[in-house]
Amino acid sequence: MTIRIERRETQAGVTVELHGWLREDVLGELEGVCGSVPGPLLLNLSRLAGADQAGLRALRSRVDAGARLEGVSPYIRLLLESVDRP
């Protein structure tokens, strides 16, 4: 398993937690979970160990579209800041 994606709905919106490694081959699963969110999206990255460039671009795209981040390690934050935007 490279990643586990958990979705929780709260009064404040939807929280999606990522556990493991976000790689290009699982982006369809992430899109399926995040793409159906009707309101505010919170991405909890406290258990995200790493991501390839495609995974980082997908996260950056979600942030650019209004998703908020929570629990981002300094390592993941640095990677997200350095990713090329489309």
C-alpha positions in Angstrom: 0.0 0.0 0.0 1.4 3.4 -1.0 -1.4 5.5 0.5 -4.5 5.3 2.5 -7.1 8.1 2.0 -9.7 8.7 4.7 -12.6 11.1 4.3 -14.5 12.6 7.3 -17.5 15.0 7.0 -18.0 17.6 9.8 -20.1 20.7 10.2 -17.2 22.7 9.0 -16.8 20.7 5.7 -14.9 17.7 4.6 -11.5 16.5 5.9 -9.4 14.2 3.8 -6.4 12.6 5.5 -3.5 11.2 3.6 -1.4 8.4 5.1 1.7 7.2 3.3 3.1 8.1 -0.1 1.2 10.1 -2.7 2.3 8.8 -6.1 1.0 9.3 -9.6 -0.5 5.9 -9.7 -3.0 6.7 -6.9 -4.0 10.2 -8.1 -7.3 8.8 -9.5 -8.3 7.7 -6.0 -7.4 11.1 -4.5 -9.4 12.8 -7.3 -12.4 10.5 -6.6 -12.4 11.4 -2.9 -11.7 15.2 -3.3 -13.6 15.8 -6.5 -16.9 15.0 -5.0 -16.6 17.4 -2.1 -19.4 20.0 -2.2 -18.1 22.5 0.3 -14.8 23.5 2.0 -12.0 20.9 1.8 -9.4 20.4 4.5 -6.4 18.2 3.6 -4.7 16.7 6.6 -1.2 15.8 5.7 0.1 15.0 9.2 0.7 11.4 8.1 1.9 12.0 4.6 5.4 10.6 4.4 6.2 11.9 0.9 5.0 12.5 -2.6 6.3 12.3 -6.2 6.1 15.3 -8.5 2.7 14.4 -9.8 1.4 14.0 -6.3 2.8 17.3 -5.2 1.3 19.0 -8.3 -2.1 17.4 -7.4 -1.9 18.8 -3.8 -0.8 22.2 -5.0 -3.7 22.3 -7.5 -6.1 21.5 -4.6 -4.6 24.3 -2.5 -4.8 26.7 -5.5 -8.5 25.8 -5.8 -9.2 26.7 -2.2 -8.4 23.6 -0.1 -6.8 24.3 3.3 -3.9 22.3 4.6 -3.5 21.0 8.1 -0.6 19.1 9.8 1.9 19.8 7.1 5.5 18.8 8.0 8.3 21.2 7.2 9.6 18.7 4.6 6.2 18.4 2.8 5.7 22.2 3.0 9.1 22.8 1.4 8.3 20.3 -1.4 4.9 22.0 -2.0 6.5 25.4 -2.2 9.1 24.2 -4.8 6.7 22.4 -7.1 6.1 23.9 -10.6 2.6 25.1 -11.1 0.8 24.3 -14.3 
